């Protein structure tokens, strides 16, 4: 027969003390914040002066829009294909040729896009980009 004297300590620990863990996390966070600000200092610089010429600004951009019905717009102004050719030729005669930004509706026929691209190429405007939505 076994006798038991005193209290029963076989039940074990029911909960954990989280306060030391929280203290350690706060200290680590403070160390991280101090290190992050010291590791990325701003360096004062005095840049040298040069005699190089300032480059010309980038060429102007012409926006050509083609809607689903095949109507063409030059910078939001509706034009015919003949007027488009005339304007392309005038832009192609400039010393600094502009960039052509082509915005075509996804329902536009490929034939109309090809005609606009052909007229731009004939005028000497080879810098052509297609605009899309994200």
NORMO-V159189 format. One record per helix or strand of 3 or more residues. SS is the DSSP state (helix for helix, strand for strand). FROM is the first residue (numbers start at 1). TO is the last residue. If there is no record, write none. Layout:
# NORMO-V159189
ss:SS from:FROM to:TO
ss:SS from:FROM to:TO
This chain:
# NORMO-V159189
ss:helix from:19 to:39
ss:strand from:61 to:66
ss:strand from:72 to:74
ss:strand from:77 to:79
ss:helix from:81 to:92
ss:strand from:99 to:104
ss:helix from:110 to:122
ss:strand from:128 to:130
